[in-house]
Structure formats: structure tokens, C-alpha cells
Amino acid sequence: MSKGPSSNRRSSLASFKTHRWTLVSLLLLAAFAVSCGKFFPDANSLVAISVTPSNASLQLTKTQQFTAIGSFGDGTSKDISSSASWGSSDATVATINSSGLASAIKTGTTTITASQSGQSGSTTLTVTTGGGGNLTISCTAGCTSTSGTSFTASVGSTLTFRAQDSSGQTVNATWTSSNPNIPITANTGIITNAASGTTTITATANGITGTGTLTVQ
């Protein structure tokens, strides 16, 4: 006996329901797989970055090495400083090179960030003057006598001056002389063929200054 139309419709409906539940099951499995990928990352995937030292403080003209530590999906961690991308939020305060070495430029605060594979970590760097924030001037060649920051020299001498910060580090300063008859080379701190007279020598670097008195006779 052949099946009637109603029997065929019931068979088609049953087949549709079966396929529908199969499709729903596949979609649920796909969603579960995606969620597992989020909650259970691949063992080799980078999941977080931390930057050390945290909230560092750095004196003007000094450098600070930062380290980026990467945490991975398998629970391990390693130094990724050499492969991470480094940045400073305010390069006028401090710059940072490709290996994580920061150089202080002027007083202020900047954020140091290391990034890789969609992850990033950051910390704050504060640049200070360090101590009193004054430069100390010394005469390293040509002066006949020195008393603190008071110097004497003979007419016609060639004099060389040096500027140091509060930690004793020599800095690249810009030099000026208050007496136009005794000029000093701005970028070297050298006076040639010194003329008779008295002048105030000023060195400026990274927003801090130092002065000395020179008497040529």
C-alpha cells in the first residue's frame, strides 16, 4: 500500500527537525570552541606584559634600563625586552630606545610602554633634577688658580671649563659669558686668547644651571 500525502509530510517534518537540531548542535559546538579559546589560550600565546622597574625615578641626564616580562598561556614567563616595541608617552621628558633603555631629557613624568602581539604593559617614569639641581663648574685647563667656582687666568690663555651634575657626572652644557670681551664657545666651554677682565661663566643643561667667576689678569 502506498503512503498518503499526510505520511510524506510527517516524514519531511521529522527530517527537518533532525537536520535543525544537528545544525543547532554544530553551532553550539562552534560557540563552545570559541569560548574555550578565550578562556583557555594557546600555551604559546602571549597573555600579559609587565614592565619593571615599576614607577621609577630618574635624575636628569641619566639612563634607566626597563625590562618587559611576557606571561604565556602555559603559565611560563620570560624576558621579551629585545623583541617588544617600546614607547614613551612624552618624549620631551624621556626617550626610550628599542631595547628598553630610557634617557632623561627634562623634569616631568612620562609613561613607558612595552607592546607585543596585541598585549602591552606600562609603568610611570618620573625625571627629577636630583639633589639641589645645580651644575658645578670647574676649570680643567688653563687657569692659574681655582677657589671653589672662582677662577683666575693669565691674559692670552686658552681655558677649558667642565660642568657636572649633583652626582658628579659630566654633562654636555651650553655655555655663556657675561662679558662680551671674554667670550666662551657655547658648545665646548672653551675660551681662547682670554682678554683682561672679569666675567661670570654660566653652564646650562637640561633646565639646570651652574655659574662661576673668572678673572683674567
N, C-alpha and C positions, 0 to 999 in steps of 0.2 A: 504494500500500500504506500503510495507517495505521500510525502509530508505536505501539509497545507501551508498557506501563507503565514498563518499565525505562528506555526512551528519555526519557520525560517526566520521570522522577526525575533523570536526568543533566542534563537541560536546566534544571530547577529548581535543582539544586545549583550549576550553573555560574553561574546568575543570582544566587544568594545570595552566592556568593564574590565576584562582581563588585561587588555592592552593598556587601558588607562592606569590601572594600578601598577603595571610594570613600568610605565613612564614616570609615575609619581615616585616609585621606589628608586629609579635611576636618578631622578632629580634630588631626592633626599640624600642618596649616597654621594652625589657630587657636592652638595652643600656641606655634608659632613667632612668630606676630604678637604674642602677649602678651609673650614673652621679648624681642622686639625693642623693645617699648615700654619695658621696664625698662632695657635696655642702651643704647638709643638714644632718649632722651627728646625730647619735642617741643621745637622750637627756642625757643619762647616760655615753656616751663615753668621755674619756679624750682627749682634743684637743690641749692643750698647758700647759707648766710648766714655771713658773718664779721663780727665786731664789733671795732671799733677805738676808742680805743687799747687795746692788749692789756695786761692785768694792771696797770691804772692805780693810782696812789696819789693820794689827795686829802686836803687838810687840812680840819679841822673848819670848818664854816660856808661852805666854798667849793663851787663847782659844776664839773661836768665834762660837756662835750658828747661823747656817744658817737655813732658812725656805724655804720650797718648797710649792708654791701655785699652785694648779691644776685648770685649767679652763675647764668646761664641755660643752657639746653640747647644753644644755638648757640655757646657759648664766650664770650659777652659778659658784662659785669658792669656794675652801676650802683648808685647810692646809693638805698636804699629806706627810709631813716631815717624819712621822714614818713609812710609807709604801713605800716610794721611795727608790731607790738604789742610794747611794752617792759615789762619787769618786773624787780624786784629781789627776790632770794631772802630778804633781811632788810631790810624797810622801816624798822626801828628804827636801822639803820646808815646807810642812804642810800635816798632815794626817787628815782624817775625818772619824768619826765613823758612825754606821748605823742609828743614829738619827740626823745626820747633824751637829755634834759638831766638829769643826776643831781645831787642836792643832799646833801651830807654832813650827817648828823644826830649821830652819835656814833662813837667809835673802834670799829673792828672790820672784819670782812670780809664782803662780800656778792657774790653772782653776778648780773651784769647780763645779761639775755637779750633778744634780739630774735627775734620769730617772725612768719612769714607763709606762707600756702599750704602748711601742713604741714611747713615747714622751720624750723629755728631755729639760732641761733648764740649763743655766750655768752663772757664773759670775767670776770675777777675784779677787783673794786674794793676797795681797802684804804683805810680812813679813818684818818688819823693826827692827832695834835694839832698837828704842825708846829712844829719847833723845841722850845723849852722847855715849851710848852704852857701858858703863863701869860697871863692877861689883864693889860693895863696900864690903870690908871685915871687919868683926867685930869679936872680941873675946868674946864669950858668957860664957866661964867658964875657970877659972884657971889663968888668967892674973892678975898681981898685979896693973897694971895701963894701961890706954889707952889714947892716944892723937891722934885723927883722925884715921889714919891707922898705927900708930906706937904703938907697944905693948911691955910690959916688963913682965917677969915672973921669978919665982924662979927656981933654978936648981932642977930637980926631979919632977917638976909639970906635971900634965896632963892638957892639954889645948884643948879647943874646939873652932873652928872657923866656921863662917857662911858667906855665900855670898848672896848678894841681888842685884837685877837689879835696873835700874834707877827709877822704880815705887815703890820700896821698897818691892817687892815680893822676898821671899827666893827661891833660885834656887838650884837644885842638880848639884853641880860643881865637877870638877876633880881638886885635889889639888896637888901641888908640893912645895918642899922646895929647895932653892938654896944651903943650907948647908947640906951635907950628914950626918953630925953628929947630926943634929936636923931633923930627917925625920918626914913626916906627912903622915897619911893614906890617900891614893888617893881618896877614895870614901866617906870618912866621915869627913875629915878636923880635925882630932884629932891627937894631939901629946902626946905621953906618955913618962914619965921619961925624960923630957927635959934636954938636956945637955947644958953646958955653951957655949955661943957664940951668934952670930948674923946671922940671915937668912932672906931672902926675901920669903914670903909666896905668892904663886900665885894660884888663882882660875880661872878656865876656864869652861864656859858653853855656848853652842850654838854659838860658834865662838867669844864670847866676854870674856874679862879677867878683873881681878882686882888684885891688889897687896897690900901687907902690910909688914911692917918690924917688926920682932920680935927680942928682945934682952933678952937673958936668963942669969941671973947673981945670 
